[in-house]
Amino acid sequence: MKILFLRLRVMWRRFRLGERHQQKDSLHYATQVDTLMRRASPFSAWQERANWIIDIVEWLRHTPKVSLLDKEILLRVKQQRLHFLLDWLDANRHVRRVVQTTLQKTLREAAGPELFCATGLPHEPAFFSELSEHLVKLVLPKPPFEADLSALFTALFPTSEDADWLLELDQQSVARVWKLIADDGIAHTYEQQIDEALIHLATTVVADGISKAFRQRLDAKTPLQATPFMVLRRELETYLYVSPRDEAALRSVRMLIAVCQAQTDKIYAHLDEHGVSVSLVYRVERMRAQLTRMARLVELRGAIYGTPDHHREAGPGAGQIQALLGDLIAAHHHGSSVRGLVKRSFSLLARKMVERNAGHGEHYIARDSREYSAMFKAACRGGVITAFTVLGKSLVSGLGAARFFEGLFASLNYAVSFIAISAVGGVLATKQPAVTAPVLASKMGQLDTVEGLRALLSEIALLLRSQAAAVFGNLIAVIPMMLLISGGVLLFADAPMMTAEHAQASMHSLSLIGPTPLFAAFTGILLWLSSLASGFADNWFALRRMREALTHQRRLVYVLGALRAERWAAWLDRNVAQIAGNVTLGFLLGMTPVLAQFFGLPLDVRHVTLATGSLTAAASSLGWEVLARPQFWLALAGIASIGLLNVGVSFACALTLALRARDVPRRIRRLVFRAVLRRFSASPRSFLFPEKPPAVAPTEPAVTEVLDSSADDDIASPQSGAVAGTPSEMARPPDSRLG
């Protein structure tokens, strides 16, 4: 309401004042323009002239901090300012001559092709050097630029919205600006600099294209002179220096640029299949940007030499120059972003890690009663070994070693325990969400039919059911095994496993009233980080071709024999992800509290299976009367919160990363979450326990209700990227096999 009132007030003032308001603005503009233009001096230093030009453009693009005008009206105001400036110069010829001389002298002295071959493009040869350069530019002040047109250009247009204003200029205004700032000599100089920029970009592309890292992923047997990158350099030189007006030569250069861009797609496909390197992704992205810039410059050069002389009063290729300058502004602001640089370089790595985790996560999903039973038994084996992990942790705590060594021994205890669980085919419940969430994200990217949504709902039910089986198995096994261990310690040592003080402290540390939920959520993040380490190790092993390297390693073959070396390399290839994830998780759980204490942070870890074992050991040490104490039941409630937060936070982190890596639209996510909630409210048992085939029918109305209620808003709109379906598809009865 306030904004509407202010808009009406502005409109009323304009209506009441009429022409007097416009005359007032004109007088105000005239004063400012007169002050700016009389500062022009061709005898000033280049830096002073550059600052004067920046002030002029700042006046043209000035936008009030608080404005009720929309974007289109603001663009129109900027154009009106430019028209007023040009008209004022036409009316003051003596000032115009000084301004024109100053502008042309400044542009004539700004030599070098950096504006065309460096603005908005990565400079450094490697990712981390480019990242450090961006960070330094954010922190340190920029040095004064001397006769550098690239630096002047970026200072003239400090926001990405300036590209819209520049592209909206009409041809008449562009022609008047061109006559003011340039002549035939300046135009010829910048045409030469465009040629130099093309040669510079082609040389950089060739240097990367014929490198060993690129040729190994394309065709290493192709002679260097036959690669598209070398051919592009030769054809470009022929076009620039031999036949600059030959249309056939221009078409050949365009075709070779497209061929080189296709080569970068092949490198991406190879990386996607055999492992991702951040450094190589950065170099490929840099090459793609350079090829795109070359294509833009070639189009501009073709327009320059293809424009008849009687049509060049607005400057040769005026439309292409506008498009190029707009592209330079957008590329500069896109390329100077640290967040954008990191996102572009790590997006493919994140997707590959997600896909590898999804491949491992398929093994942790129970799809029928038999697999549910197998998952439960595997979780029981994991719970049995976890009981001995709790015993080892108790022994480490009783050593009285320094805090660092206590954390180191605890880390080794965890790592050995987790590796042992994997070796015997066991399952640790809280490790599942981080590798099963990417499986769910991969299914969310296939929602192009109503059947796809139904299949996804069944997949979610299966996934959560598998999580429940693992949690139940871990807890059911760790409790009796921990009681047996406590009884054995009491029998042989004639003393309880924990002292009364230690048991009370352990029970208090698990209480729901306290920092236990916070520590449990933090542990969920550590569980997710361990899955990232698992995916990274798998990617690294594939990228370095370690399986082939170990298979043919001469000393290894000499010691083990060729067949055993090959089998050992294949086994390591299958299990390197699990080993890396288990070791990483062990050290994260053991060393994180030590490092947090070193920095004065009161952080600790809470793992549901380990916490259950600790509570069981504490209760058995205190005796049966502990069941009557409220501290025991608060600790039991704390363990329930630990389980929920371990699984929930780990799953949420992994799912968020997977959805971002796969670019799943938010509309799809909302649709799925709403459907899951409705199905859970209709049949919560199906998310916890396996169902018999006849028990599938009660869950169908929930799915049908979701599909019917969401058909108009979410499903039937193909333009929105949501699930689409024809009326006949919408009328189909639900599949009786969906759980």
N, C-alpha and C positions, 0 to 999 in steps of 0.2 A: 504493500500500500504506500509506503514511504517513497519507493522508487517511482511508482506511478505518479504520485503527487509532484515530485521533482521534475519529471518529464513534462507534465502538463504546464508547470510553471515556466520551464524553458520555452516551450512552444508558445505560450501566451506572451512572453517578453518579445520573442521574435515577431509575432504577429502585431504587437502594439508598436514596436519601434520601427519595423519595416526597413526601409532603405537606410535610415539613420544608423541602424545596427551594422549593416554592411559597410557603410562609410567609416564607422568607428574602427571596424576590424582592418579596413584598408589603411587608415592612417597609422594604426598600430603596427601593421606589417611594414609600411613604408619606413617608419623610424628604425625598426630592427634591421631591415635590408640595407638601408643607407649606412648604418653603423658597420655592418658586416662587410659590405663591398668596399668601403673606403679603407679597410685594413689590408687590401691586396697590394702587394709590392713584389715585382719580379726580382728585386735586388736582395730580398731577405734570404736567410739561410733556408735550406731545404726543409729542415725540421719545423721552422716557423710557418712556412707555406703549407706543410702537411697538416699542422694543427689548425690553420685557417680553413682548409678544405673540410676537416672533420667538423669544425663549428658550423660550416654552411650546411652540411648534410644533417647534422644534429638539429638545426633549425627546421629543415625540410621535414624530417621524420618525427618532429616533436609530438609527443602524446601526453596529455595531462595525466597526472597520477590518479585522479578520480574523474571518470568520464561516464556520462549516460549514453554516449553514442555507441552504436554497434560497429562491427568490424568494417562493413562496407562504407559506412559514412566516414569513418576515420581514414580509410584509404582515399576517399574523395577529397577530404580536407588536405591531405598531404599533396595530392595532385594539384589542388587549387593553390597551395603555397608555391609549388614549382612554377605554375603558370604566372603567378604574380611576380616571382623573382625574374623570370625571363622577360616579362613585359617591362618591368622596372629597368632592366639593363638596356632593353631596346629604346626606352625613353631617355636614358642617360648614356649617350654614346661615348663620352670621354671616359666615364668610369668603366664601361664595357670593354674598351680597348685595354685598359690596365688589367682588368680581371681576366680577359682572354689570354693576354700575354703571360700572366702569372700561372694560370692553369696549364697552358701548353708547355711552358718551361718546366713545370714540375713533372708532368707526364713524360717529357722528353728525357729528363735526367734519371727517371726511374727505370733503369735498364735491367735486363735479365728475364728469363722465362719462368721464374719461380711462381708468378701469379697463376700460370696455367698448369704447371707440373708439380706444384708443392701444396697449394692451398687446399685444405680439406683432405689430403691424402696422408697415409702413415709415412713417417720419415725414417724411423729406425728399422734396422734389419731383423730385429727380434722382438718378441712380445714384451718381455720384462723391461727391456730398455725403453720401449715406447711407453709402457705404463709409468716408469719412473720419470720420463720426460713430461708426461701429463701432470703427474703429481707435483713436480717442481714448478711447472707453470702456474698451478693453482696456488702455491704457497708463496713463491718469490715474485717480486714486482718485475715487470717486463722492462728490458733496457730500451733506450730510445732507438727507433729505427732510422737508419740513414739511407736515403735513396732506395728504399725497399718497397716496391709497389704491392707486394703480397701482404706485408705487415700493414700498410696504409689501407688496403682494401678491407682487411678483417677489422680494423679499427673503425672504418666508416659504417659498417653494418654489424653492430654488436648483438643483434637478436636474429633468430631464424625467421621471424615474421617480416623482416625487411625484404625477403625474396618475393613475397606476395605483392608488396608495394612496387617493387621494381618491375615485376612482370605485368602489372596492370597499367603501366604507362602506355599511352597511345602513340602511334607512329609519328605524329606531328611533333609531340613533345620530345621524342627520342631524336628526331632530326634537328630540332633547335638546340638540344643539349650537345649533340655531336658537333655542330658547327661552332659551338662555343668552346669546347675543350680540345678539339683535334683539328688537324689538317692532313693533307696527303702525306707529308713526311712522317708524321706520327703514326698514321695508319700503316704505312709501309714498314715502319720499325716494329710495330706490334705484330704484323703479319710474319715477319722474320722470327720474332720471339715465339710465335705459335709453332713454326717449323722446328725451332730449337727444342721446344717443350715436347713435341712429338718424338724427336730423336732421343731425348733424355728418357722419356717414358718407355720407348721401345727397348732401349738398352737395359733398363732395369728389369723389364719383363723377360728379356732374353737371359739375363744373368740368373734369374730364378728358374726359368723354364728349362734350361739345360743343366741345372744342378743335379747332383746325384739323387737327392731326396725326391725330386720331381720325376726324374726319368725312371727310377725304380718303380714308381706307382703308375707309370704310363706304359712305356715300352722301352726297356733298357737297351734293346738291340737296334733300335732305330739310329742311323747315323746322325750326328749333331746337325749337319747341314740340311738334313731332310726334315727336321722337326718343324712344326708350324711356327714356333717362335723365331727361329732363324729365318725362315721364309718371309715372315712378317717384316722383319728388319730390312731385308733386301728389297721387298716390294715397296715398302714405305720410302726408302731412299730413292728408288726409281721414280716414284710418284712425286716426291718433293723437288728433286733436282733435275730430272730428265723430262718428265711430261706432267707438269703441274695442272694442265688444263685437259688432260686425257680422261674421259669418263670411264674408259675400260680400266685404267690404272686405279682410279678411285674406287670402282666396284671391287677390284681385286683386294685392295686394302681393307675395305669393309668386310669382305668375306673372310679374310684371314683373321681379323679381330674376332669375328664370331666363332671361327674354328678354335682360336686360343681360349675363348671363354668356355667352349665345350670341353676343352682339355681340363680346365679347372673343375668342371663337373665330374669328370672321370676320377680326378684325384679325391674329390669328396666321396665318391662311391667306394673307392678303395679304402679310404680311412674309415668309412662307415662299416666296412666288412672286416677289416683286419686290425682295427685299433686306431685310436685318435691321438694325435700329438698336438698340443696347444700351440707350440712353435710353428708347426707346419700349417695349422689352420690359420694362424695369423698371416703367414706368408701368402697363402692362397687368397685370403681376403684382400690383402694388399694388391695382389696381382689383378684380382677382379675389379677393384676400384680403379687401378691404373688403366686397364683395358676399357672400362666405361668412360674414363676421361679422354682416352685416345679417340674413342668413337665420337664423342661430343666435339672434339677439336677437328677431327676429319670432316664432320658435317659442316662445321663453321667454315673451314677452309674451302670446301666445295662450294658453299654459298658465296664466299668472297669472289672466287674466280668464275663463278657462274652467273654473277649479277651484271647485267649490262651497265655501261657507263652512265647512261641517262637515268638510271634508277638508283644511283649511288649517292644521291644528295643526303640521305639519312645515315650515311655510313654503310660500307659494304656488309651485307648480311646482318642488318640491324636486328631482325627477329631472332636469328641464331645467337647474336651477341647477348641479347636480353636473356635468352634461355641459358646460355653458358654462365652469365653472371649470377642468375638465380640458382643454378646448380652449384656454383662455387660457394655461395652463402650457405645453402643447405648442407653441403658436404663439410664445410668448416665447422659448423655447429654440431653436426652429427659426429664428426671425427674427433673433436676436441673433448667429448664427454668421456670421463673415466668409466662411468657406469656402462656406457655403450660399448666401449672397447672391451671391457671384461665380459659383457654379455655376448658380444659377437665371437670372441675367442673361445669361450667356455661352453657355449650352447651345444655344440656338437659333442663335446666331451660329456656334458651332463646327459644328453640323450643316449649316448652309447653306454654310459654307466647304468642308466635306468633300464635300458634294454637287456643288459647283461644280468642285472638283478632280477628282472622279470623272468629271464630264462631259468635262473636258479629258484625263483619263487614258485614256479609251476610244480616243483616237487613237494612243496609244503601244503598243497591244497588237497583235501580229502573230498572226493566226488561221489562216494557212495558209502554204504555201511561198512563194507570190507576195508576201504581205505581209512575210514574214520577209526575203526578198531586198530588198524596198523599205526595210525598217527598216535593214538592213545598209548599203545604199547611202547612206541619209540619215545614218547614223552616220559613214560615211567622209567625207562632206562636213563634218560637225562636227569630225572629227579633223583635216582639212586646215586649217580656220580656227583650230583650237586651236594648231597649230604656229606660226602667225603671232602668236598670243597669247603664246606662250612667248618669241618674238623680241621682242615689245613689252615684256614683263616684264624681259628682259635689258637692253634699252636704258634702261628706267626705273631699274633698279638701277645702271647705269653713269653716271647723271647726277650722282650724289653730292649730291642735294638733301636738304633736311631730312627727318626721318623722317615728319612729317605729310604733306608734299607728295609724298613717295615713295609713301605709302599712297594718297593721293588720285589720283595719276596711275595707279597700279596698278588702283585701283577703276574708273576710267574705261576703262582698257584692257580689263579683264574685261567690263564692262557692254557696251561697243561690240562686243566679240567675241561675247558671248552673243546680242545682238540680231542680229548678222550671221548667226549660225548659224540662228536662227529665220527670218530673211528669206529665206535660200536653201533653206529646207525641211530643214535639217540637224537632227541630234539629238545632245544631250549626254547620255551614258549616266547619269550620276549624278543628273540632274534627274528621271529617270523614276520612281524608286520613290516619291517623295513624292506624285505625282499618280496613280499606278496602285494604290497601297495602298487608297485609298477605294473604287475599283472592286471590289476583293476584299471589302471590308467590306460593300458593298451586296449582293453575292451571298450573303454569310454570313447576312444577315437574311432570306433566302428558303428556308431549309432546312426545309421542311415535308414533304418526301417524300424517298425514297431517290434518286430521279432528280435531285433538287436537290443532294444531296451529290456524286453523280457529276459533274454539270455544274460544281460548284464545284472539284472536283479537276482537271478539264480546264482551268478558268479559271486556276487557280494554275500549271499547267504552261505554259499559253500566256503568262502574265505573266512568269514566270521565263525562259522561252525568249526573250521579247522583250528582257528585260534583257541576256541573254547576247549577243544579236545586236547590241545597241547598244554594249556594251563591246568586243566583238570588232571592230566597225567603227571605233570611235574609235581603238583601239590600233593596228590594222593600218594606218590611214591616217596617224596622227600620226608614226609612226616613220620611214617613208620620206620624208615631207614635211619632217620636221625634219632629216634627213640632207641633202636637197637644199638647204635653207636654209643649213645649216652649210657645205656645199660652196660655195654662192654667196658667202657672206661671206668664206670663205677665198680664193676666186678674185679677188674685187674689192678686198678690204681687205688681202690678203696677210697675214692674221693669223687665228688661230682665233676662233670665236665667243666662247669663254670663255678666260680665262687659266688656267694650270695650277692656281693656288691657288683660283680661283673654281670650277673644275670639280671639284677634290677636295672642296671644302666642300659643293658641291651634291650630290655623290655620297654624302658622309658624312651629310648631313641626311636622306637617304632610306633609310638603313640600317635593317634590321629590328631590329637591336640598338640601341635608343634610344627616344626619345619618339615615333617615327613612328606606331605604332598609336594612341597617345592622340590625336595631332593628327588622324589620319584619322577617328577616332570623333567628335571635336569638329567636323570639317568636315561629317560626316553630319548633325549637328544643325543646322548653318548651312544646309545644303541643304533640310532640312525647314522651317526658318523662312522661307526664301525662298518655299516653296510656300504657307505661311500668308499671306505678304504678297500673293501672287498671288490667292488666294481672297478676301482682304480687299478688294483693289482691285476685283475683279470685283463683289463685293457692294456696295461703295460706289458704283460706277458705276451699278449698277441701282437702288439706293436713291435716289440723287439724280436719277434719270431724266435722266442726262447725254446719252443719245442724242437724246431729244426736245429737250432744251435746246440742243444744238449744231445740230440740224437746223433749228431756227427762230430761231437767234441772228441778229439783224438785220445786224450788221456782217459776220459770216461769210457770210451769204447774199449780201450786197452784193459782197463780194470774190470769192467762188467761184461764186456762182450757186446757185439752189435745189437743182438736181439734184446738183451736185458736193458741196455741203454735206451733203446727205443721204447720199451714198455715203461721204464721209469720216467722218461720225458712225457709220455702220454698220460701217466698217472698224475704227474705234477701239473700238467695242463688242465686236467679235470678238477683238481683239488686246490689249486693255488688260491682261488678266491676264498674258499672256506678257511684255509690256513691263515691267510692274511686277515680275514675278518675276525677270526677267533683270537689271534694274537693281539690285534688292535683293540678289540673289546676288553681283553684281559688287562692291558696296560692302561686303557682309559679308566676302567673301574678301580684299578689299584693306585695309579699315580695321580689322577686328577685331584683327590682330596689332599695329597701331599703338596702339589703345586698351588692349590688354592690356599692352603694354610701358609705357604711361603709368602704369598702376596697379601695375607691377612683377610682372606675371604672365607667365611664360615660355610663352605660348601662340602657336601658329602654325597655319597651315592646310596640309593635304595633300590635293590633288585628284588622282585617279588619272590622268586624261588629261594634265593639266598636268605632273604628276610624271613621267610617261613621256616627255613632250617634253623636260623638263629633263634627265633621265638620258641621253636620246639625244644632246642637245647637248653634255653633259659628256663622254660617251664619244667622240664624234666629235672633240672638241677635244683629248683626250688620246691618240688614236690606237688602232690595233687591239690594241696590247699590253695595253690596259685589260681585255680579256676574260679575261686570265690572272690578274687580281687578285681576291682574295676580296671586296674592298670593292664591286666591281661586282655580284657575285652576291648579296651582302647587300642592296644597294640594289634589285636586281631582286625579291628576296623581299619587301622592304619595299613595293614597288609592288603586289605581289599582295595583301598585307595591306591596303593603302590601298583597293584596289578593293573587297575584301570588306566592309571597315568603312564606307566611303562608302555603298555600296548598302544594307548590312544595317542600319546605325543609322538612316539616313534612312527606310528602309522600316518599321522597327520603330516609330519615332516617329509616322509618318503612320498606320500601321495601328492603333496604340494609340488615337490620337485618334479615328479613324474608328469603332472598335468602341465606345468610350465614347459618342460622339455618337449612335450608332444603338442603344445599349443591347443589344448582342449578349450573351447569357448566356455565362458562363465555360464551362459544360458544352459548348456548341456549339464554342467555341474549342478546347478540349482534344480534342474529337472530330476536328475538322478537322486540327489539327496532327499527331495520331497517324496519321491517314489519309495525310497528305502524306509523313510519314517512311517509311511502309510502301511507298508507291508509288515514292518516290525510291530506296529500297533495291532495289526490283524492276527499275526501268528508269531509271537516272540520265540516260541519253542523251536521253530525251524532255524533260528540263528544260533542255537546252542547244541542241539542234538540231531542226529540223522533221522530222517523220516522214512517210513515205509511207503512204497508206491501208492497205496490207497490214500495216504494222508496228504497227498499233494494238493487235492482239490480244494481244501479250505483256504489256501493262500491265493487261489485264482481271483476271487472277487476283489482283493486288494489291488492286484495288478491291473484288472480291468477298470477299477475305479480310477486309478491313476491315469490310465491311458485315456479314459473318457473325459475326465475333468481337465486334462492338459492338452486335449487334441487341438482346441482352437488357439491357445496361447503359445504352446511350446512345441508341439509335434508337427502340426500341419503346415508350418511356414518354412518352405525350403530356402527362402531368402535369408532367414535368420541364422542358418547354419545348425538349426536344431533337428530333431528327428522328424523325418517326413514320411508320410504314408498315404496311399490312395484310399478312397472310401471303402473299397472292397477289402483292403488290408486292415482297415480299422474295424471292420465288421467281423473279421475272422474270430472264431472262438479261441480262447487261450490254449496254448499247448499243454496237454495234460502232463507232460514230463517236467514242466518247470516246477522247481521246489520253492 
